[in-house]
């Protein structure tokens, strides 16, 4: 049981290049999320997918697109990378419990992206 | 929408001393609250969560937190700090109250805990 896996671990891009960050979970979770972490800012939600077939914008979606490929996989795409997108990106997943029960998110190890 | 404020970007305590990390939330409805820990170059690990079942919540590694509605607080404590507790700690709240809470978390900016030998 690997939990949440992310690839790649590190990436350096030039301004204007594109790339896709991959995320997969093997916990049969319905919901998946992408966050970015910047120094002194905590984690901020980029996009989320509450269930397979749906995606929605989070707090900071500009410059990103996502695809929920299937229940296991949720990718994040940077179409034209900018230096402001230099960050550490975390994918997370959770089992949504409807009816008021709490849930927690499980995080991957992160992708450290530098845009020059 | 909910929000979280963590007081103190850095907290330094001596080994064996009490650890107190502060978190205040803003919410118009009963929130779901979480504390996560992040060790250097790693992802986030859940320490504990508040689900409205009990106001005093016990988590892993000897940590606990108390939910105080009147103070809108969810402070994290540990009676005796250990060198291995040195890490970044994040308080988080569900973004919007909903039955499933599937629309993500809002995080505080984090508190870096330093343990002095």
HADDOCK unambig.tbl for C-alpha pairs under 7 A between the chains (distance, minus, plus):
assign (segid A and resid 31 and name CA) (segid B and resid 102 and name CA) 6.40 0.50 0.50
assign (segid A and resid 33 and name CA) (segid B and resid 104 and name CA) 6.95 0.50 0.50
assign (segid A and resid 40 and name CA) (segid B and resid 109 and name CA) 5.74 0.50 0.50
assign (segid A and resid 41 and name CA) (segid B and resid 109 and name CA) 4.88 0.50 0.50
assign (segid A and resid 42 and name CA) (segid B and resid 107 and name CA) 6.04 0.50 0.50
assign (segid A and resid 42 and name CA) (segid B and resid 108 and name CA) 5.78 0.50 0.50
assign (segid A and resid 42 and name CA) (segid B and resid 109 and name CA) 3.89 0.50 0.50
assign (segid A and resid 42 and name CA) (segid B and resid 110 and name CA) 5.66 0.50 0.50
assign (segid A and resid 43 and name CA) (segid B and resid 107 and name CA) 5.83 0.50 0.50
assign (segid A and resid 44 and name CA) (segid B and resid 106 and name CA) 6.99 0.50 0.50
assign (segid A and resid 48 and name CA) (segid B and resid 103 and name CA) 6.62 0.50 0.50
assign (segid A and resid 48 and name CA) (segid B and resid 104 and name CA) 6.94 0.50 0.50
assign (segid A and resid 50 and name CA) (segid B and resid 102 and name CA) 5.34 0.50 0.50
assign (segid A and resid 50 and name CA) (segid B and resid 103 and name CA) 6.37 0.50 0.50
assign (segid A and resid 96 and name CA) (segid B and resid 100 and name CA) 5.48 0.50 0.50
assign (segid A and resid 96 and name CA) (segid B and resid 102 and name CA) 6.04 0.50 0.50
assign (segid A and resid 97 and name CA) (segid B and resid 100 and name CA) 5.34 0.50 0.50
assign (segid A and resid 98 and name CA) (segid B and resid 99 and name CA) 5.15 0.50 0.50
assign (segid A and resid 98 and name CA) (segid B and resid 100 and name CA) 4.28 0.50 0.50
assign (segid A and resid 99 and name CA) (segid B and resid 99 and name CA) 4.82 0.50 0.50
assign (segid A and resid 99 and name CA) (segid B and resid 100 and name CA) 6.42 0.50 0.50
assign (segid A and resid 100 and name CA) (segid B and resid 99 and name CA) 4.58 0.50 0.50
assign (segid A and resid 100 and name CA) (segid B and resid 100 and name CA) 6.28 0.50 0.50
assign (segid A and resid 102 and name CA) (segid B and resid 32 and name CA) 6.53 0.50 0.50
assign (segid A and resid 102 and name CA) (segid B and resid 51 and name CA) 5.59 0.50 0.50
assign (segid A and resid 107 and name CA) (segid B and resid 43 and name CA) 5.83 0.50 0.50
assign (segid A and resid 107 and name CA) (segid B and resid 44 and name CA) 5.73 0.50 0.50
assign (segid A and resid 108 and name CA) (segid B and resid 43 and name CA) 5.69 0.50 0.50
assign (segid A and resid 109 and name CA) (segid B and resid 42 and name CA) 5.35 0.50 0.50
assign (segid A and resid 109 and name CA) (segid B and resid 43 and name CA) 4.35 0.50 0.50
assign (segid A and resid 110 and name CA) (segid B and resid 43 and name CA) 6.08 0.50 0.50
